[in-house]
Amino acid sequence: MENLDANLQKLHSALKSLVNTRKELSALTGLVAKSAAMLSTCEEHTGLSRALSNLADVEEKIELLRSEQANSDFFIMTEFVKDYIDLF
């Protein structure tokens, strides 16, 4: 039982690290989107400005997806660990 407890603690730490890393990645992707949006407003060349604007839109969508994925992973793995503990 002590071995199982130690392994579950390690699993908990790994899951926490995974979720925090994915949330950080989501936040950094949002910063990339904001930077691309600012660059698109400053750019004089219309084609490049339009491309940067589209890049900003895509990065915003990726940010949302990564945030949802981090939350989904957290809840799925938490339920999995909870069910595993309930078996014991």
Contact map, one row per residue, 1 for C-alpha under 8 A:
1111100000000000000000000000000000000000000000000000000000000000000000000000000000000000
1111110000000000000000000000000000000000000000000000000000000000000000000000000000000000
1111111000000000000000000000000000000000000000000000000000000000000000000000000000000000
1111111100000000000000000000000000000000000000000000000000000000000000000000000000000000
1111111110000000000000000000000000000000000000000000000000000000000000000000000000000000
0111111111000000000000000000000000000000000000000000000000000000000000000000000000000000
0011111111100000000000000000000000000000000000000000000000000000000000000000000000000000
0001111111110000000000000000000000000000000000000000000000000000000000000000000000000000
0000111111111000000000000000000000000000000000000000000000000000000000000000000000000000
0000011111111100000000000000000000000000000000000000000000000000000000000000000000000000
0000001111111110000000000000000000000000000000000000000000000000000000000000000000000000
0000000111111111000000000000000000000000000000000000000000000000000000000000000000000000
0000000011111111100000000000000000000000000000000000000000000000000000000000000000000000
0000000001111111110000000000000000000000000000000000000000000000000000000000000000000000
0000000000111111111000000000000000000000000000000000000000000000000000000100100000000000
0000000000011111111100000000000000000000000000000000000000000000000000000100000000000000
0000000000001111111110000000000000000000000000000000000000000000000000000000000000000000
0000000000000111111111000000000000000000000000000000000000000000000000000000000000000000
0000000000000011111111100000000000000000000000000000000000000000000001101100000000000000
0000000000000001111111110000000000000000000000000000000000000000000000000000000000000000
0000000000000000111111111000000000000000000000000000000000000000000000000000000000000000
0000000000000000011111111100000000000000000000000000000000000000011011000000000000000000
0000000000000000001111111110000000000000000000000000000000000000011001000000000000000000
0000000000000000000111111111000000000000000000000000000000000000000000000000000000000000
0000000000000000000011111111100000000000000000000000000000000000010000000000000000000000
0000000000000000000001111111110000000000000000000000000000000111011000000000000000000000
0000000000000000000000111111111000000000000000000000000000000010000000000000000000000000
0000000000000000000000011111111100000000000000000000000000000000000000000000000000000000
0000000000000000000000001111111110000000000000000000000000110110000000000000000000000000
0000000000000000000000000111111111000000000000000000000000110010000000000000000000000000
0000000000000000000000000011111111100000000000000000000000000000000000000000000000000000
0000000000000000000000000001111111110000000000000000000100100000000000000000000000000000
0000000000000000000000000000111111111000000000000000001111110000000000000000000000000000
0000000000000000000000000000011111111100000000000000000100000000000000000000000000000000
0000000000000000000000000000001111111110000000000000000100000000000000000000000000000000
0000000000000000000000000000000111111111000000000001101100000000000000000000000000000000
0000000000000000000000000000000011111111100000000001100100000000000000000000000000000000
0000000000000000000000000000000001111111110000000000000000000000000000000000000000000000
0000000000000000000000000000000000111111111000001001000000000000000000000000000000000000
0000000000000000000000000000000000011111111000011111100000000000000000000000000000000000
0000000000000000000000000000000000001111111000001000000000000000000000000000000000000000
0000000000000000000000000000000000000111111100001000000000000000000000000000000000000000
0000000000000000000000000000000000000011111111011000000000000000000000000000000000000000
0000000000000000000000000000000000000000011111001000000000000000000000000000000000000000
0000000000000000000000000000000000000000001111111000000000000000000000000000000000000000
0000000000000000000000000000000000000000001111111100000000000000000000000000000000000000
0000000000000000000000000000000000000000000011111110000000000000000000000000000000000000
0000000000000000000000000000000000000001001011111111000000000000000000000000000000000000
0000000000000000000000000000000000000011111111111111100000000000000000000000000000000000
0000000000000000000000000000000000000001000001111111110000000000000000000000000000000000
0000000000000000000000000000000000000001000000111111111000000000000000000000000000000000
0000000000000000000000000000000000011011000000011111111100000000000000000000000000000000
0000000000000000000000000000000000011001000000001111111110000000000000000000000000000000
0000000000000000000000000000000000000000000000000111111111000000000000000000000000000000
0000000000000000000000000000000010010000000000000011111111100000000000000000000000000000
0000000000000000000000000000000111111000000000000001111111110000000000000000000000000000
0000000000000000000000000000000010000000000000000000111111111000000000000000000000000000
0000000000000000000000000000000010000000000000000000011111111100000000000000000000000000
0000000000000000000000000000110110000000000000000000001111111110000000000000000000000000
0000000000000000000000000000110010000000000000000000000111111111000000000000000000000000
0000000000000000000000000000000000000000000000000000000011111111100000000000000000000000
0000000000000000000000000100100000000000000000000000000001111111110000000000000000000000
0000000000000000000000000110110000000000000000000000000000111111111000000000000000000000
0000000000000000000000000100000000000000000000000000000000011111111100000000000000000000
0000000000000000000000000000000000000000000000000000000000001111111110000000000000000000
0000000000000000000001101100000000000000000000000000000000000111111111000000000000000000
0000000000000000000001100100000000000000000000000000000000000011111111100000000000000000
0000000000000000000000000000000000000000000000000000000000000001111111110000000000000000
0000000000000000000001000000000000000000000000000000000000000000111111111000000000000000
0000000000000000001001100000000000000000000000000000000000000000011111111100000000000000
0000000000000000001000000000000000000000000000000000000000000000001111111110000000000000
0000000000000000000000000000000000000000000000000000000000000000000111111111000000000000
0000000000000000001000000000000000000000000000000000000000000000000011111111100000000000
0000000000000011001000000000000000000000000000000000000000000000000001111111110000000000
0000000000000000000000000000000000000000000000000000000000000000000000111111111000000000
0000000000000000000000000000000000000000000000000000000000000000000000011111111100000000
0000000000000010000000000000000000000000000000000000000000000000000000001111111110000000
0000000000000000000000000000000000000000000000000000000000000000000000000111111111000000
0000000000000000000000000000000000000000000000000000000000000000000000000011111111100000
0000000000000000000000000000000000000000000000000000000000000000000000000001111111110000
0000000000000000000000000000000000000000000000000000000000000000000000000000111111111000
0000000000000000000000000000000000000000000000000000000000000000000000000000011111111100
0000000000000000000000000000000000000000000000000000000000000000000000000000001111111110
0000000000000000000000000000000000000000000000000000000000000000000000000000000111111111
0000000000000000000000000000000000000000000000000000000000000000000000000000000011111111
0000000000000000000000000000000000000000000000000000000000000000000000000000000001111111
0000000000000000000000000000000000000000000000000000000000000000000000000000000000111111
0000000000000000000000000000000000000000000000000000000000000000000000000000000000011111
